[in-house]
Amino acid sequence: MAERPAVVERVNVALIAEAAAALGELQARTGLKKVDLVNRALLVYEFIDAELRAGNNVVLRDPDGRDQLVKIFL
């Protein structure tokens, strides 16, 4: 069994309604705990922010190979 990372910092956050709904939908779809989803979301956000600041684009590719540029406003 893989070891879980040690807790480095604890934070309390108040979620807006849309974020709380998204968290609930992700929990239902993935079966992951809220803490795991929030940690993953922050890691994805940091990665995308760093890439955009480096001048890169975020592109989604569908199963047919068509690309769609994603416009993200941070």
C-alpha positions as MATLAB code, in Angstrom:
seq = 'MAERPAVVERVNVALIAEAAAALGELQARTGLKKVDLVNRALLVYEFIDAELRAGNNVVLRDPDGRDQLVKIFL';
ca = [
       0.000    0.000    0.000;
       1.365    3.411   -0.978;
       2.098    5.829    1.827;
       0.095    9.028    1.947;
       2.053   12.291    1.980;
       2.415   13.977    5.339;
       0.182   16.934    6.064;
       2.254   20.062    5.610;
      -0.390   22.719    6.080;
      -4.062   22.846    7.000;
      -6.431   25.490    5.679;
     -10.134   26.188    6.064;
     -11.906   27.582    3.038;
     -15.401   28.820    2.325;
     -16.551   27.627   -1.093;
     -18.918   29.544   -3.308;
     -22.009   27.613   -4.402;
     -20.578   26.715   -7.820;
     -17.351   25.377   -6.326;
     -19.239   23.343   -3.708;
     -21.428   21.849   -6.438;
     -18.383   21.021   -8.573;
     -16.714   19.388   -5.574;
     -19.805   17.267   -4.964;
     -19.995   16.243   -8.618;
     -16.319   15.296   -8.637;
     -16.745   13.262   -5.455;
     -19.666   11.361   -6.952;
     -17.837   10.747  -10.230;
     -14.429    9.807   -8.820;
     -15.110    8.450   -5.343;
     -12.216   10.563   -4.041;
     -12.275   12.441   -0.743;
     -12.743   16.206   -0.715;
      -9.210   16.768    0.551;
      -7.761   14.723   -2.321;
      -9.827   16.601   -4.897;
      -8.825   19.998   -3.503;
      -5.149   19.005   -3.457;
      -5.345   17.804   -7.064;
      -7.213   20.923   -8.144;
      -4.526   23.172   -6.671;
      -1.762   21.208   -8.383;
      -3.552   21.451  -11.746;
      -4.204   25.176  -11.248;
      -0.552   25.833  -10.427;
       0.607   23.870  -13.485;
      -1.760   25.691  -15.857;
      -0.913   29.088  -14.378;
       2.828   28.434  -14.779;
       2.382   27.260  -18.380;
       0.250   30.251  -19.356;
       2.705   32.659  -17.728;
       5.466   30.987  -19.756;
       3.543   31.864  -22.923;
       2.167   28.395  -23.628;
      -1.406   27.493  -24.593;
      -3.758   24.933  -23.117;
      -5.165   22.685  -25.822;
      -7.668   19.838  -25.545;
      -7.579   17.063  -28.132;
     -10.711   14.998  -28.681;
     -10.585   11.272  -29.521;
     -10.755   12.114  -33.251;
      -7.565   14.179  -33.013;
      -9.210   17.609  -33.276;
      -7.628   20.285  -31.105;
      -9.506   22.981  -29.246;
      -7.681   25.940  -27.709;
      -8.884   26.517  -24.155;
      -9.228   30.118  -23.073;
      -8.521   30.448  -19.371;
      -8.734   33.735  -17.526;
      -6.677   33.665  -14.348;
];
